[in-house]
Amino acid sequence: MSIVFVFAFRPNFSILVTPNAHLQKDFGLDILDLEEIVTTLEEEFGFEIPNNEANKTNSIKLVVDHIVSHPQANIALD
Amino acid sequence: MSALAASSATPSAAQALSLFRSLLRAAREFPDYNIREYTKLRTTDAFRHNATLSDPNSISTAFAHGKSQLAVVKRQAVVYSLYAPPLRNVMELQQTPF
């Protein structure tokens, strides 16, 4: 199972997405970008992410782990 | 006026972020594709435009406006859901591209 993130927040975006990539340092996302990502993930996977958890999740790996480990996440096993 | 201004504290960055998220969440409730996407974009544009505010009066004014708009979004989402059209927007169809 793999989760593909499409980052459309910045034009000419060509940084390689690796599991350890940092959302703010490597992708240059600001705090509003992160909020948009959190709400988009909530909409996509059908569960709410509390503020304190969203603040701690700052890398691709943590985002994926958080989604996969959540019991209410709506993950389709293709 | 000054007493009223002194009694209300300037909203913090955390409060602004919470309002931002609440607006995005409320926007998701619109059944209409165009209204939903417009509300999201409008919210993002407004918060980016006001991200550089430093004057306490400007911050309070912008925050109060955002709060009132959140109430409008919540009310209108309910109203729109009462009259949702039976046909879905073509942008929402889950069809394989030809």
Backbone of each chain as nested JSON, in Angstrom:
{
  "chains": [
    {"id": "A", "residues": [
      {"number": 1, "name": "MET", "atoms": {"N": [0.846, -1.194, 0.0], "CA": [0.0, 0.0, 0.0], "C": [0.878, 1.239, 0.0]}},
      {"number": 2, "name": "SER", "atoms": {"N": [0.519, 2.184, -0.832], "CA": [1.307, 3.412, -0.878], "C": [0.361, 4.601, -0.924]}},
      {"number": 3, "name": "ILE", "atoms": {"N": [0.783, 5.677, -0.301], "CA": [0.005, 6.912, -0.304], "C": [0.794, 7.945, -1.085]}},
      {"number": 4, "name": "VAL", "atoms": {"N": [0.178, 8.463, -2.116], "CA": [0.855, 9.428, -2.97], "C": [0.354, 10.824, -2.638]}},
      {"number": 5, "name": "PHE", "atoms": {"N": [1.27, 11.704, -2.297], "CA": [0.915, 13.094, -2.029], "C": [1.224, 13.945, -3.247]}},
      {"number": 6, "name": "VAL", "atoms": {"N": [0.258, 14.691, -3.692], "CA": [0.473, 15.612, -4.794], "C": [0.564, 17.013, -4.217]}},
      {"number": 7, "name": "PHE", "atoms": {"N": [1.753, 17.585, -4.249], "CA": [1.956, 18.916, -3.685], "C": [1.787, 19.964, -4.775]}},
      {"number": 8, "name": "ALA", "atoms": {"N": [0.664, 20.627, -4.756], "CA": [0.396, 21.671, -5.739], "C": [0.486, 23.051, -5.115]}},
      {"number": 9, "name": "PHE", "atoms": {"N": [1.193, 23.164, -4.0], "CA": [1.213, 24.43, -3.289], "C": [2.232, 25.412, -3.855]}},
      {"number": 10, "name": "ARG", "atoms": {"N": [3.245, 24.909, -4.534], "CA": [4.292, 25.801, -5.032], "C": [4.537, 25.514, -6.504]}},
      {"number": 11, "name": "PRO", "atoms": {"N": [4.675, 26.562, -7.312], "CA": [4.982, 26.322, -8.734], "C": [6.422, 25.858, -8.912]}},
      {"number": 12, "name": "ASN", "atoms": {"N": [6.679, 25.22, -10.047], "CA": [8.018, 24.713, -10.369], "C": [8.567, 23.853, -9.235]}},
      {"number": 13, "name": "PHE", "atoms": {"N": [7.728, 22.963, -8.763], "CA": [8.08, 22.17, -7.594], "C": [8.782, 20.901, -8.048]}},
      {"number": 14, "name": "SER", "atoms": {"N": [10.032, 20.726, -7.653], "CA": [10.781, 19.586, -8.175], "C": [11.606, 18.893, -7.106]}},
      {"number": 15, "name": "ILE", "atoms": {"N": [11.283, 19.094, -5.847], "CA": [12.036, 18.43, -4.788], "C": [11.563, 16.989, -4.683]}},
      {"number": 16, "name": "LEU", "atoms": {"N": [12.519, 16.083, -4.537], "CA": [12.172, 14.673, -4.419], "C": [11.465, 14.428, -3.091]}},
      {"number": 17, "name": "VAL", "atoms": {"N": [10.333, 13.729, -3.156], "CA": [9.568, 13.423, -1.949], "C": [10.096, 12.122, -1.357]}},
      {"number": 18, "name": "THR", "atoms": {"N": [10.764, 12.23, -0.218], "CA": [11.281, 11.051, 0.477], "C": [10.593, 10.928, 1.824]}},
      {"number": 19, "name": "PRO", "atoms": {"N": [10.597, 9.736, 2.428], "CA": [9.897, 9.566, 3.714], "C": [10.391, 10.513, 4.794]}},
      {"number": 20, "name": "ASN", "atoms": {"N": [11.668, 10.844, 4.789], "CA": [12.196, 11.701, 5.847], "C": [12.143, 13.182, 5.505]}},
      {"number": 21, "name": "ALA", "atoms": {"N": [11.557, 13.521, 4.368], "CA": [11.504, 14.932, 3.973], "C": [10.698, 15.728, 4.994]}},
      {"number": 22, "name": "HIS", "atoms": {"N": [11.218, 16.892, 5.352], "CA": [10.564, 17.752, 6.328], "C": [9.618, 18.694, 5.596]}},
      {"number": 23, "name": "LEU", "atoms": {"N": [8.391, 18.797, 6.099], "CA": [7.383, 19.567, 5.375], "C": [7.764, 21.038, 5.278]}},
      {"number": 24, "name": "GLN", "atoms": {"N": [8.304, 21.579, 6.371], "CA": [8.588, 23.007, 6.364], "C": [9.972, 23.313, 5.816]}},
      {"number": 25, "name": "LYS", "atoms": {"N": [10.97, 22.518, 6.201], "CA": [12.331, 22.836, 5.789], "C": [12.582, 22.459, 4.34]}},
      {"number": 26, "name": "ASP", "atoms": {"N": [12.18, 21.247, 3.942], "CA": [12.508, 20.78, 2.598], "C": [11.542, 21.301, 1.546]}},
      {"number": 27, "name": "PHE", "atoms": {"N": [10.272, 21.426, 1.901], "CA": [9.293, 21.858, 0.913], "C": [8.987, 23.344, 0.998]}},
      {"number": 28, "name": "GLY", "atoms": {"N": [9.495, 24.007, 2.018], "CA": [9.26, 25.438, 2.13], "C": [7.818, 25.808, 2.399]}},
      {"number": 29, "name": "LEU", "atoms": {"N": [7.064, 24.913, 3.031], "CA": [5.668, 25.213, 3.325], "C": [5.581, 26.101, 4.552]}},
      {"number": 30, "name": "ASP", "atoms": {"N": [4.683, 27.084, 4.493], "CA": [4.486, 27.905, 5.681], "C": [3.314, 27.353, 6.492]}},
      {"number": 31, "name": "ILE", "atoms": {"N": [2.975, 28.059, 7.552], "CA": [2.01, 27.51, 8.502], "C": [0.618, 27.41, 7.888]}},
      {"number": 32, "name": "LEU", "atoms": {"N": [0.288, 28.319, 6.959], "CA": [-1.01, 28.223, 6.299], "C": [-1.047, 27.034, 5.348]}},
      {"number": 33, "name": "ASP", "atoms": {"N": [0.084, 26.766, 4.682], "CA": [0.153, 25.591, 3.817], "C": [-0.094, 24.322, 4.623]}},
      {"number": 34, "name": "LEU", "atoms": {"N": [0.521, 24.256, 5.803], "CA": [0.347, 23.066, 6.633], "C": [-1.111, 22.893, 7.041]}},
      {"number": 35, "name": "GLU", "atoms": {"N": [-1.77, 24.001, 7.37], "CA": [-3.185, 23.909, 7.736], "C": [-4.011, 23.399, 6.571]}},
      {"number": 36, "name": "GLU", "atoms": {"N": [-3.685, 23.869, 5.369], "CA": [-4.41, 23.388, 4.192], "C": [-4.207, 21.904, 4.004]}},
      {"number": 37, "name": "ILE", "atoms": {"N": [-2.971, 21.443, 4.216], "CA": [-2.687, 20.011, 4.052], "C": [-3.466, 19.204, 5.064]}},
      {"number": 38, "name": "VAL", "atoms": {"N": [-3.507, 19.681, 6.309], "CA": [-4.218, 18.94, 7.355], "C": [-5.694, 18.808, 7.002]}},
      {"number": 39, "name": "THR", "atoms": {"N": [-6.317, 19.913, 6.579], "CA": [-7.736, 19.832, 6.256], "C": [-7.977, 18.997, 5.01]}},
      {"number": 40, "name": "THR", "atoms": {"N": [-7.042, 19.026, 4.061], "CA": [-7.192, 18.185, 2.875], "C": [-7.091, 16.711, 3.234]}},
      {"number": 41, "name": "LEU", "atoms": {"N": [-6.152, 16.375, 4.121], "CA": [-6.027, 14.98, 4.562], "C": [-7.272, 14.534, 5.317]}},
      {"number": 42, "name": "GLU", "atoms": {"N": [-7.816, 15.433, 6.135], "CA": [-9.044, 15.091, 6.854], "C": [-10.163, 14.767, 5.879]}},
      {"number": 43, "name": "GLU", "atoms": {"N": [-10.265, 15.593, 4.835], "CA": [-11.332, 15.393, 3.86], "C": [-11.115, 14.099, 3.078]}},
      {"number": 44, "name": "GLU", "atoms": {"N": [-9.851, 13.819, 2.749], "CA": [-9.548, 12.661, 1.916], "C": [-9.756, 11.357, 2.67]}},
      {"number": 45, "name": "PHE", "atoms": {"N": [-9.335, 11.302, 3.934], "CA": [-9.359, 10.046, 4.675], "C": [-10.475, 9.969, 5.698]}},
      {"number": 46, "name": "GLY", "atoms": {"N": [-11.252, 11.036, 5.83], "CA": [-12.489, 10.947, 6.581], "C": [-12.363, 10.922, 8.084]}},
      {"number": 47, "name": "PHE", "atoms": {"N": [-11.303, 11.474, 8.651], "CA": [-11.247, 11.602, 10.102], "C": [-10.6, 12.93, 10.452]}},
      {"number": 48, "name": "GLU", "atoms": {"N": [-10.838, 13.39, 11.687], "CA": [-10.32, 14.691, 12.103], "C": [-8.966, 14.55, 12.778]}},
      {"number": 49, "name": "ILE", "atoms": {"N": [-8.088, 15.487, 12.499], "CA": [-6.758, 15.5, 13.098], "C": [-6.721, 16.613, 14.141]}},
      {"number": 50, "name": "PRO", "atoms": {"N": [-6.546, 16.274, 15.419], "CA": [-6.489, 17.33, 16.443], "C": [-5.306, 18.264, 16.236]}},
      {"number": 51, "name": "ASN", "atoms": {"N": [-5.431, 19.464, 16.798], "CA": [-4.409, 20.485, 16.575], "C": [-3.048, 20.055, 17.081]}},
      {"number": 52, "name": "ASN", "atoms": {"N": [-3.02, 19.445, 18.283], "CA": [-1.717, 19.096, 18.851], "C": [-1.033, 18.013, 18.033]}},
      {"number": 53, "name": "GLU", "atoms": {"N": [-1.811, 17.093, 17.473], "CA": [-1.198, 16.059, 16.628], "C": [-0.721, 16.653, 15.314]}},
      {"number": 54, "name": "ALA", "atoms": {"N": [-1.526, 17.582, 14.762], "CA": [-1.132, 18.192, 13.49], "C": [0.165, 18.977, 13.651]}},
      {"number": 55, "name": "ASN", "atoms": {"N": [0.341, 19.615, 14.811], "CA": [1.544, 20.414, 15.017], "C": [2.796, 19.554, 15.098]}},
      {"number": 56, "name": "LYS", "atoms": {"N": [2.649, 18.334, 15.619], "CA": [3.827, 17.477, 15.774], "C": [4.19, 16.746, 14.488]}},
      {"number": 57, "name": "THR", "atoms": {"N": [3.247, 16.637, 13.575], "CA": [3.473, 15.878, 12.346], "C": [4.12, 16.786, 11.322]}},
      {"number": 58, "name": "ASN", "atoms": {"N": [5.436, 16.653, 11.146], "CA": [6.141, 17.592, 10.278], "C": [6.991, 16.919, 9.212]}},
      {"number": 59, "name": "SER", "atoms": {"N": [6.835, 15.622, 9.019], "CA": [7.564, 14.969, 7.939], "C": [6.628, 13.998, 7.229]}},
      {"number": 60, "name": "ILE", "atoms": {"N": [7.024, 13.598, 6.034], "CA": [6.164, 12.711, 5.245], "C": [5.915, 11.409, 5.992]}},
      {"number": 61, "name": "LYS", "atoms": {"N": [6.965, 10.88, 6.611], "CA": [6.812, 9.6, 7.298], "C": [5.808, 9.697, 8.435]}},
      {"number": 62, "name": "LEU", "atoms": {"N": [5.893, 10.794, 9.216], "CA": [4.962, 10.949, 10.332], "C": [3.532, 11.098, 9.831]}},
      {"number": 63, "name": "VAL", "atoms": {"N": [3.363, 11.806, 8.718], "CA": [2.02, 11.97, 8.16], "C": [1.444, 10.615, 7.765]}},
      {"number": 64, "name": "VAL", "atoms": {"N": [2.25, 9.832, 7.049], "CA": [1.771, 8.525, 6.591], "C": [1.481, 7.609, 7.778]}},
      {"number": 65, "name": "ASP", "atoms": {"N": [2.404, 7.582, 8.76], "CA": [2.197, 6.726, 9.931], "C": [0.927, 7.112, 10.671]}},
      {"number": 66, "name": "HIS", "atoms": {"N": [0.689, 8.421, 10.785], "CA": [-0.484, 8.876, 11.516], "C": [-1.764, 8.426, 10.815]}},
      {"number": 67, "name": "ILE", "atoms": {"N": [-1.767, 8.524, 9.488], "CA": [-2.97, 8.139, 8.746], "C": [-3.188, 6.634, 8.829]}},
      {"number": 68, "name": "VAL", "atoms": {"N": [-2.111, 5.87, 8.624], "CA": [-2.244, 4.412, 8.584], "C": [-2.671, 3.866, 9.943]}},
      {"number": 69, "name": "SER", "atoms": {"N": [-2.16, 4.478, 11.021], "CA": [-2.434, 3.934, 12.346], "C": [-3.782, 4.37, 12.891]}},
      {"number": 70, "name": "HIS", "atoms": {"N": [-4.461, 5.296, 12.213], "CA": [-5.724, 5.777, 12.749], "C": [-6.835, 4.776, 12.438]}},
      {"number": 71, "name": "PRO", "atoms": {"N": [-7.595, 4.352, 13.442], "CA": [-8.611, 3.311, 13.189], "C": [-9.747, 3.782, 12.295]}},
      {"number": 72, "name": "GLN", "atoms": {"N": [-10.026, 5.096, 12.3], "CA": [-11.161, 5.581, 11.519], "C": [-10.771, 6.016, 10.112]}},
      {"number": 73, "name": "ALA", "atoms": {"N": [-9.494, 5.915, 9.776], "CA": [-9.054, 6.4, 8.466], "C": [-9.704, 5.582, 7.361]}},
      {"number": 74, "name": "ASN", "atoms": {"N": [-10.21, 6.275, 6.377], "CA": [-10.879, 5.633, 5.251], "C": [-9.849, 5.344, 4.164]}},
      {"number": 75, "name": "ILE", "atoms": {"N": [-9.115, 4.251, 4.355], "CA": [-8.068, 3.881, 3.402], "C": [-8.578, 2.726, 2.562]}},
      {"number": 76, "name": "ALA", "atoms": {"N": [-8.638, 2.936, 1.27], "CA": [-9.104, 1.881, 0.374], "C": [-7.93, 0.98, 0.024]}},
      {"number": 77, "name": "LEU", "atoms": {"N": [-8.086, -0.322, 0.254], "CA": [-7.029, -1.272, -0.076], "C": [-7.23, -1.734, -1.517]}},
      {"number": 78, "name": "ASP", "atoms": {"N": [-6.511, -1.087, -2.434], "CA": [-6.677, -1.419, -3.855], "C": [-5.916, -2.688, -4.197]}}
    ]},
    {"id": "B", "residues": [
      {"number": 1, "name": "MET", "atoms": {"N": [-14.545, 53.977, 23.933], "CA": [-13.873, 53.318, 22.807], "C": [-12.552, 52.705, 23.257]}},
      {"number": 2, "name": "SER", "atoms": {"N": [-11.737, 53.519, 23.964], "CA": [-10.459, 52.968, 24.404], "C": [-10.685, 51.88, 25.449]}},
      {"number": 3, "name": "ALA", "atoms": {"N": [-11.701, 52.066, 26.309], "CA": [-11.991, 51.034, 27.308], "C": [-12.413, 49.737, 26.625]}},
      {"number": 4, "name": "LEU", "atoms": {"N": [-13.244, 49.89, 25.598], "CA": [-13.68, 48.686, 24.878], "C": [-12.495, 48.015, 24.194]}},
      {"number": 5, "name": "ALA", "atoms": {"N": [-11.622, 48.832, 23.61], "CA": [-10.459, 48.255, 22.919], "C": [-9.53, 47.577, 23.91]}},
      {"number": 6, "name": "ALA", "atoms": {"N": [-9.396, 48.182, 25.101], "CA": [-8.483, 47.599, 26.079], "C": [-9.024, 46.29, 26.629]}},
      {"number": 7, "name": "SER", "atoms": {"N": [-10.357, 46.185, 26.716], "CA": [-10.912, 44.976, 27.323], "C": [-10.761, 43.77, 26.405]}},
      {"number": 8, "name": "SER", "atoms": {"N": [-10.811, 43.979, 25.097], "CA": [-10.697, 42.844, 24.179], "C": [-9.236, 42.682, 23.766]}},
      {"number": 9, "name": "ALA", "atoms": {"N": [-8.684, 41.476, 24.031], "CA": [-7.293, 41.229, 23.679], "C": [-7.182, 40.982, 22.181]}},
      {"number": 10, "name": "THR", "atoms": {"N": [-6.004, 41.285, 21.645], "CA": [-5.767, 41.027, 20.231], "C": [-5.707, 39.525, 19.996]}},
      {"number": 11, "name": "PRO", "atoms": {"N": [-6.396, 39.028, 18.966], "CA": [-6.336, 37.582, 18.7], "C": [-4.903, 37.137, 18.419]}},
      {"number": 12, "name": "SER", "atoms": {"N": [-4.578, 35.952, 18.924], "CA": [-3.229, 35.43, 18.75], "C": [-3.121, 34.673, 17.434]}},
      {"number": 13, "name": "ALA", "atoms": {"N": [-1.886, 34.31, 17.082], "CA": [-1.674, 33.55, 15.849], "C": [-2.375, 32.201, 15.923]}},
      {"number": 14, "name": "ALA", "atoms": {"N": [-2.373, 31.594, 17.107], "CA": [-3.039, 30.299, 17.252], "C": [-4.535, 30.432, 17.013]}},
      {"number": 15, "name": "GLN", "atoms": {"N": [-5.119, 31.533, 17.494], "CA": [-6.546, 31.733, 17.267], "C": [-6.843, 31.942, 15.786]}},
      {"number": 16, "name": "ALA", "atoms": {"N": [-5.958, 32.675, 15.116], "CA": [-6.153, 32.901, 13.68], "C": [-6.056, 31.585, 12.917]}},
      {"number": 17, "name": "LEU", "atoms": {"N": [-5.101, 30.743, 13.292], "CA": [-4.971, 29.451, 12.624], "C": [-6.191, 28.579, 12.879]}},
      {"number": 18, "name": "SER", "atoms": {"N": [-6.692, 28.632, 14.115], "CA": [-7.883, 27.852, 14.434], "C": [-9.067, 28.317, 13.604]}},
      {"number": 19, "name": "LEU", "atoms": {"N": [-9.193, 29.641, 13.442], "CA": [-10.269, 30.18, 12.612], "C": [-10.094, 29.741, 11.16]}},
      {"number": 20, "name": "PHE", "atoms": {"N": [-8.858, 29.763, 10.685], "CA": [-8.56, 29.334, 9.315], "C": [-9.017, 27.897, 9.09]}},
      {"number": 21, "name": "ARG", "atoms": {"N": [-8.675, 27.034, 10.039], "CA": [-9.058, 25.631, 9.892], "C": [-10.571, 25.46, 9.986]}},
      {"number": 22, "name": "SER", "atoms": {"N": [-11.192, 26.201, 10.901], "CA": [-12.65, 26.108, 11.037], "C": [-13.339, 26.519, 9.746]}},
      {"number": 23, "name": "LEU", "atoms": {"N": [-12.821, 27.575, 9.104], "CA": [-13.42, 28.02, 7.842], "C": [-13.257, 26.967, 6.754]}},
      {"number": 24, "name": "LEU", "atoms": {"N": [-12.074, 26.363, 6.67], "CA": [-11.869, 25.329, 5.654], "C": [-12.768, 24.126, 5.913]}},
      {"number": 25, "name": "ARG", "atoms": {"N": [-12.921, 23.779, 7.183], "CA": [-13.795, 22.65, 7.507], "C": [-15.244, 22.969, 7.18]}},
      {"number": 26, "name": "ALA", "atoms": {"N": [-15.672, 24.192, 7.524], "CA": [-17.058, 24.577, 7.245], "C": [-17.311, 24.615, 5.746]}},
      {"number": 27, "name": "ALA", "atoms": {"N": [-16.302, 25.039, 4.971], "CA": [-16.468, 25.113, 3.518], "C": [-16.736, 23.738, 2.926]}},
      {"number": 28, "name": "ARG", "atoms": {"N": [-16.21, 22.692, 3.556], "CA": [-16.398, 21.338, 3.023], "C": [-17.851, 20.904, 3.046]}},
      {"number": 29, "name": "GLU", "atoms": {"N": [-18.674, 21.554, 3.875], "CA": [-20.064, 21.127, 4.034], "C": [-20.951, 21.562, 2.882]}},
      {"number": 30, "name": "PHE", "atoms": {"N": [-20.461, 22.455, 2.017], "CA": [-21.286, 22.882, 0.89], "C": [-21.463, 21.728, -0.094]}},
      {"number": 31, "name": "PRO", "atoms": {"N": [-22.7, 21.393, -0.442], "CA": [-22.882, 20.334, -1.449], "C": [-22.539, 20.805, -2.854]}},
      {"number": 32, "name": "ASP", "atoms": {"N": [-22.628, 22.108, -3.099], "CA": [-22.35, 22.637, -4.432], "C": [-20.846, 22.754, -4.651]}},
      {"number": 33, "name": "TYR", "atoms": {"N": [-20.382, 22.212, -5.779], "CA": [-18.945, 22.2, -6.047], "C": [-18.379, 23.614, -6.145]}},
      {"number": 34, "name": "ASN", "atoms": {"N": [-19.05, 24.488, -6.904], "CA": [-18.5, 25.823, -7.135], "C": [-18.418, 26.636, -5.85]}},
      {"number": 35, "name": "ILE", "atoms": {"N": [-19.486, 26.586, -5.048], "CA": [-19.472, 27.349, -3.796], "C": [-18.412, 26.801, -2.857]}},
      {"number": 36, "name": "ARG", "atoms": {"N": [-18.288, 25.476, -2.816], "CA": [-17.327, 24.856, -1.913], "C": [-15.904, 25.274, -2.277]}},
      {"number": 37, "name": "GLU", "atoms": {"N": [-15.565, 25.151, -3.565], "CA": [-14.198, 25.468, -3.975], "C": [-13.92, 26.954, -3.848]}},
      {"number": 38, "name": "TYR", "atoms": {"N": [-14.921, 27.789, -4.158], "CA": [-14.724, 29.229, -4.026], "C": [-14.471, 29.607, -2.569]}},
      {"number": 39, "name": "THR", "atoms": {"N": [-15.243, 29.013, -1.66], "CA": [-15.092, 29.348, -0.242], "C": [-13.703, 28.971, 0.259]}},
      {"number": 40, "name": "LYS", "atoms": {"N": [-13.214, 27.813, -0.186], "CA": [-11.865, 27.42, 0.228], "C": [-10.826, 28.408, -0.292]}},
      {"number": 41, "name": "LEU", "atoms": {"N": [-10.917, 28.726, -1.586], "CA": [-9.93, 29.625, -2.183], "C": [-10.012, 31.011, -1.56]}},
      {"number": 42, "name": "ARG", "atoms": {"N": [-11.235, 31.479, -1.339], "CA": [-11.412, 32.805, -0.764], "C": [-10.811, 32.87, 0.639]}},
      {"number": 43, "name": "THR", "atoms": {"N": [-11.007, 31.8, 1.399], "CA": [-10.442, 31.743, 2.751], "C": [-8.922, 31.794, 2.702]}},
      {"number": 44, "name": "THR", "atoms": {"N": [-8.345, 30.973, 1.823], "CA": [-6.884, 30.938, 1.731], "C": [-6.329, 32.288, 1.289]}},
      {"number": 45, "name": "ASP", "atoms": {"N": [-6.963, 32.889, 0.277], "CA": [-6.479, 34.188, -0.207], "C": [-6.547, 35.245, 0.888]}},
      {"number": 46, "name": "ALA", "atoms": {"N": [-7.653, 35.256, 1.627], "CA": [-7.817, 36.288, 2.655], "C": [-6.778, 36.137, 3.756]}},
      {"number": 47, "name": "PHE", "atoms": {"N": [-6.534, 34.902, 4.18], "CA": [-5.568, 34.708, 5.266], "C": [-4.15, 34.999, 4.8]}},
      {"number": 48, "name": "ARG", "atoms": {"N": [-3.85, 34.694, 3.545], "CA": [-2.512, 35.024, 3.043], "C": [-2.349, 36.535, 2.93]}},
      {"number": 49, "name": "HIS", "atoms": {"N": [-3.427, 37.196, 2.514], "CA": [-3.364, 38.648, 2.374], "C": [-3.155, 39.319, 3.729]}},
      {"number": 50, "name": "ASN", "atoms": {"N": [-3.767, 38.766, 4.772], "CA": [-3.684, 39.366, 6.102], "C": [-2.575, 38.783, 6.964]}},
      {"number": 51, "name": "ALA", "atoms": {"N": [-1.739, 37.922, 6.378], "CA": [-0.721, 37.256, 7.194], "C": [0.309, 38.238, 7.724]}},
      {"number": 52, "name": "THR", "atoms": {"N": [0.481, 39.378, 7.045], "CA": [1.535, 40.312, 7.44], "C": [1.037, 41.407, 8.378]}},
      {"number": 53, "name": "LEU", "atoms": {"N": [-0.22, 41.34, 8.8], "CA": [-0.743, 42.381, 9.683], "C": [-0.01, 42.377, 11.015]}},
      {"number": 54, "name": "SER", "atoms": {"N": [0.323, 43.565, 11.518], "CA": [0.968, 43.659, 12.827], "C": [0.251, 44.647, 13.738]}},
      {"number": 55, "name": "ASP", "atoms": {"N": [-0.577, 45.523, 13.172], "CA": [-1.312, 46.498, 13.983], "C": [-2.431, 45.785, 14.737]}},
      {"number": 56, "name": "PRO", "atoms": {"N": [-2.49, 45.92, 16.07], "CA": [-3.526, 45.198, 16.833], "C": [-4.939, 45.511, 16.357]}},
      {"number": 57, "name": "ASN", "atoms": {"N": [-5.196, 46.761, 15.983], "CA": [-6.545, 47.095, 15.517], "C": [-6.875, 46.38, 14.214]}},
      {"number": 58, "name": "SER", "atoms": {"N": [-5.899, 46.353, 13.292], "CA": [-6.134, 45.668, 12.017], "C": [-6.348, 44.178, 12.237]}},
      {"number": 59, "name": "ILE", "atoms": {"N": [-5.55, 43.607, 13.158], "CA": [-5.689, 42.171, 13.431], "C": [-7.072, 41.879, 13.995]}},
      {"number": 60, "name": "SER", "atoms": {"N": [-7.505, 42.694, 14.952], "CA": [-8.821, 42.455, 15.555], "C": [-9.929, 42.607, 14.531]}},
      {"number": 61, "name": "THR", "atoms": {"N": [-9.804, 43.617, 13.661], "CA": [-10.832, 43.824, 12.645], "C": [-10.901, 42.65, 11.689]}},
      {"number": 62, "name": "ALA", "atoms": {"N": [-9.738, 42.209, 11.212], "CA": [-9.717, 41.085, 10.269], "C": [-10.246, 39.819, 10.927]}},
      {"number": 63, "name": "PHE", "atoms": {"N": [-9.859, 39.604, 12.188], "CA": [-10.312, 38.394, 12.889], "C": [-11.82, 38.424, 13.083]}},
      {"number": 64, "name": "ALA", "atoms": {"N": [-12.354, 39.589, 13.465], "CA": [-13.805, 39.693, 13.66], "C": [-14.54, 39.433, 12.351]}},
      {"number": 65, "name": "HIS", "atoms": {"N": [-13.986, 39.956, 11.257], "CA": [-14.606, 39.707, 9.954], "C": [-14.593, 38.214, 9.631]}},
      {"number": 66, "name": "GLY", "atoms": {"N": [-13.467, 37.567, 9.91], "CA": [-13.385, 36.132, 9.663], "C": [-14.393, 35.357, 10.493]}},
      {"number": 67, "name": "LYS", "atoms": {"N": [-14.556, 35.772, 11.743], "CA": [-15.533, 35.106, 12.615], "C": [-16.946, 35.237, 12.055]}},
      {"number": 68, "name": "SER", "atoms": {"N": [-17.28, 36.45, 11.597], "CA": [-18.629, 36.637, 11.069], "C": [-18.816, 35.831, 9.789]}},
      {"number": 69, "name": "GLN", "atoms": {"N": [-17.762, 35.765, 8.967], "CA": [-17.861, 34.983, 7.737], "C": [-18.011, 33.492, 8.034]}},
      {"number": 70, "name": "LEU", "atoms": {"N": [-17.38, 33.032, 9.111], "CA": [-17.534, 31.623, 9.492], "C": [-18.998, 31.322, 9.807]}},
      {"number": 71, "name": "ALA", "atoms": {"N": [-19.649, 32.249, 10.518], "CA": [-21.07, 32.05, 10.823], "C": [-21.893, 32.019, 9.539]}},
      {"number": 72, "name": "VAL", "atoms": {"N": [-21.549, 32.892, 8.591], "CA": [-22.274, 32.916, 7.312], "C": [-22.098, 31.589, 6.579]}},
      {"number": 73, "name": "VAL", "atoms": {"N": [-20.855, 31.088, 6.549], "CA": [-20.584, 29.833, 5.839], "C": [-21.382, 28.691, 6.457]}},
      {"number": 74, "name": "LYS", "atoms": {"N": [-21.4, 28.643, 7.784], "CA": [-22.119, 27.546, 8.436], "C": [-23.607, 27.593, 8.122]}},
      {"number": 75, "name": "ARG", "atoms": {"N": [-24.176, 28.818, 8.157], "CA": [-25.609, 28.945, 7.869], "C": [-25.908, 28.581, 6.431]}},
      {"number": 76, "name": "GLN", "atoms": {"N": [-25.108, 29.124, 5.508], "CA": [-25.381, 28.902, 4.086], "C": [-25.162, 27.45, 3.683]}},
      {"number": 77, "name": "ALA", "atoms": {"N": [-24.241, 26.767, 4.344], "CA": [-24.033, 25.351, 4.021], "C": [-25.295, 24.557, 4.326]}},
      {"number": 78, "name": "VAL", "atoms": {"N": [-25.966, 24.921, 5.419], "CA": [-27.218, 24.239, 5.753], "C": [-28.291, 24.564, 4.715]}},
      {"number": 79, "name": "VAL", "atoms": {"N": [-28.391, 25.85, 4.359], "CA": [-29.408, 26.251, 3.388], "C": [-29.177, 25.56, 2.047]}},
      {"number": 80, "name": "TYR", "atoms": {"N": [-27.914, 25.548, 1.601], "CA": [-27.618, 24.909, 0.311], "C": [-27.915, 23.418, 0.34]}},
      {"number": 81, "name": "SER", "atoms": {"N": [-27.718, 22.796, 1.505], "CA": [-27.976, 21.357, 1.565], "C": [-29.462, 21.059, 1.461]}},
      {"number": 82, "name": "LEU", "atoms": {"N": [-30.305, 22.029, 1.823], "CA": [-31.747, 21.81, 1.722], "C": [-32.204, 21.8, 0.268]}},
      {"number": 83, "name": "TYR", "atoms": {"N": [-31.452, 22.497, -0.596], "CA": [-31.873, 22.613, -1.994], "C": [-30.807, 22.044, -2.925]}},
      {"number": 84, "name": "ALA", "atoms": {"N": [-30.117, 21.014, -2.487], "CA": [-29.056, 20.444, -3.326], "C": [-29.66, 19.833, -4.587]}},
      {"number": 85, "name": "PRO", "atoms": {"N": [-29.082, 20.127, -5.762], "CA": [-29.617, 19.559, -7.003], "C": [-29.334, 18.064, -7.081]}},
      {"number": 86, "name": "PRO", "atoms": {"N": [-30.199, 17.32, -7.778], "CA": [-29.991, 15.868, -7.863], "C": [-28.778, 15.499, -8.701]}},
      {"number": 87, "name": "LEU", "atoms": {"N": [-28.425, 16.346, -9.676], "CA": [-27.287, 16.047, -10.538], "C": [-26.006, 16.588, -9.918]}},
      {"number": 88, "name": "ARG", "atoms": {"N": [-24.942, 15.806, -10.002], "CA": [-23.649, 16.24, -9.475], "C": [-22.853, 16.975, -10.549]}},
      {"number": 89, "name": "ASN", "atoms": {"N": [-21.994, 17.856, -10.087], "CA": [-21.135, 18.594, -11.009], "C": [-20.172, 17.625, -11.7]}},
      {"number": 90, "name": "VAL", "atoms": {"N": [-19.881, 17.901, -12.968], "CA": [-19.011, 16.991, -13.716], "C": [-17.625, 16.918, -13.079]}},
      {"number": 91, "name": "MET", "atoms": {"N": [-17.228, 17.975, -12.366], "CA": [-15.917, 17.965, -11.717], "C": [-15.847, 16.961, -10.574]}},
      {"number": 92, "name": "GLU", "atoms": {"N": [-17.006, 16.539, -10.086], "CA": [-17.028, 15.637, -8.938], "C": [-17.191, 14.182, -9.347]}},
      {"number": 93, "name": "LEU", "atoms": {"N": [-17.402, 13.93, -10.64], "CA": [-17.621, 12.548, -11.063], "C": [-16.311, 11.774, -10.988]}},
      {"number": 94, "name": "GLN", "atoms": {"N": [-16.391, 10.55, -10.497], "CA": [-15.212, 9.698, -10.375], "C": [-15.105, 8.804, -11.6]}},
      {"number": 95, "name": "GLN", "atoms": {"N": [-14.891, 9.431, -12.739], "CA": [-14.791, 8.66, -13.967], "C": [-13.347, 8.611, -14.435]}},
      {"number": 96, "name": "THR", "atoms": {"N": [-13.006, 7.54, -15.113], "CA": [-11.664, 7.455, -15.679], "C": [-11.562, 8.407, -16.861]}},
      {"number": 97, "name": "PRO", "atoms": {"N": [-10.474, 9.181, -16.933], "CA": [-10.348, 10.121, -18.049], "C": [-10.203, 9.391, -19.378]}},
      {"number": 98, "name": "PHE", "atoms": {"N": [-10.83, 9.968, -20.403], "CA": [-10.802, 9.298, -21.705], "C": [-9.599, 9.766, -22.526]}}
    ]}
  ]
}
